[in-house]
Amino acid sequence: LLVEPGLGYRSPATAHNLYLDIFSEMGVFVLAVWLVLILGTLGQLFLKIGRVKQSEKYLCLGLIGSLVYFSIHSFFETAIYNPIILALLMVVFGLSSSLIKARS
């Protein structure tokens, strides 16, 4: 929420939901790309669990948990516009990508 001291109330700057915000600001195509990115990464990580060493399974499960948490949390807040959360999300995507590409 955007806080303006002179108003006496808080005016919303974004939607209450990341998916709704992406849809309203950028359209259905970008929302579809975002969902494919999240769901595709989750699907590839689930497929990778059975083909990696035991030590990498824990990393895989941690990345899956992180993406599931972020996806559920996004129904209640638009956290992607926070630079710290966006940076952490990009780290999760980067680790996921390197784990998926390793020994493919």
Legacy VTK file of the C-alpha trace (Angstrom):
# vtk DataFile Version 3.0
C-alpha trace
ASCII
DATASET POLYDATA
POINTS 104 float
0.000 0.000 0.000
1.122 3.476 -0.800
1.244 5.769 2.227
0.576 9.459 1.636
0.822 11.479 4.871
-1.704 14.147 3.860
-4.546 11.800 2.978
-5.366 10.298 6.349
-5.989 6.899 4.744
-3.998 4.373 2.742
-4.541 4.160 -0.990
-3.710 0.848 -2.666
-0.877 1.015 -5.197
-1.194 -2.581 -6.398
-3.764 -5.348 -6.492
-4.065 -7.704 -3.531
-2.888 -10.612 -5.633
0.214 -11.021 -7.830
-1.660 -12.937 -10.512
-4.437 -10.343 -10.644
-1.838 -7.578 -10.735
0.081 -9.167 -13.623
-3.179 -9.759 -15.511
-4.477 -6.211 -15.005
-1.192 -4.430 -15.765
0.348 -6.616 -18.477
-2.412 -8.825 -19.846
-3.292 -12.457 -20.219
-0.244 -13.336 -22.358
2.254 -12.213 -19.700
0.220 -13.976 -17.008
0.384 -17.170 -19.082
4.164 -16.775 -19.474
4.528 -16.246 -15.712
2.451 -19.341 -14.923
4.419 -21.431 -17.433
7.657 -20.250 -15.796
6.500 -21.182 -12.287
4.677 -24.409 -13.161
7.293 -25.507 -15.693
10.093 -25.068 -13.180
8.116 -26.969 -10.549
7.375 -29.776 -13.000
10.999 -30.089 -14.075
12.157 -30.159 -10.446
9.659 -32.913 -9.628
10.929 -34.946 -12.585
14.536 -34.348 -11.534
14.060 -35.694 -7.973
14.195 -39.321 -9.095
17.326 -38.850 -11.202
19.702 -37.032 -8.843
21.994 -38.065 -6.020
20.599 -38.168 -2.497
22.340 -34.926 -1.519
20.821 -33.075 -4.490
17.334 -34.326 -3.635
17.329 -32.073 -0.571
18.214 -29.070 -2.711
15.482 -30.062 -5.159
12.921 -30.340 -2.356
13.997 -26.987 -0.914
13.591 -25.286 -4.279
10.176 -26.895 -4.776
9.121 -25.749 -1.307
10.327 -22.213 -2.018
8.406 -21.983 -5.289
5.250 -23.490 -3.783
5.419 -21.067 -0.844
5.949 -18.092 -3.163
3.103 -19.204 -5.450
0.645 -19.539 -2.571
1.814 -16.313 -0.915
1.257 -14.517 -4.234
-2.495 -15.046 -3.873
-2.448 -12.685 -0.874
0.267 -10.145 -1.665
2.160 -8.670 -4.597
5.619 -9.369 -3.229
7.473 -9.462 -6.546
7.775 -5.652 -6.548
9.939 -5.838 -3.419
13.559 -5.837 -4.684
14.782 -8.180 -1.936
12.094 -10.784 -2.604
12.598 -10.484 -6.364
16.345 -11.071 -5.936
15.708 -14.153 -3.793
13.205 -15.459 -6.344
15.798 -15.045 -9.103
18.303 -17.011 -6.981
15.712 -19.802 -6.635
15.145 -19.791 -10.413
18.896 -19.763 -11.059
19.554 -22.698 -8.735
16.606 -24.555 -10.241
17.892 -23.962 -13.750
21.402 -25.170 -12.933
20.053 -28.256 -11.166
17.707 -29.087 -14.051
20.463 -28.635 -16.665
23.055 -30.648 -14.702
23.410 -34.149 -16.156
20.252 -33.811 -18.279
LINES 1 105
104 0 1 2 3 4 5 6 7 8 9 10 11 12 13 14 15 16 17 18 19 20 21 22 23 24 25 26 27 28 29 30 31 32 33 34 35 36 37 38 39 40 41 42 43 44 45 46 47 48 49 50 51 52 53 54 55 56 57 58 59 60 61 62 63 64 65 66 67 68 69 70 71 72 73 74 75 76 77 78 79 80 81 82 83 84 85 86 87 88 89 90 91 92 93 94 95 96 97 98 99 100 101 102 103
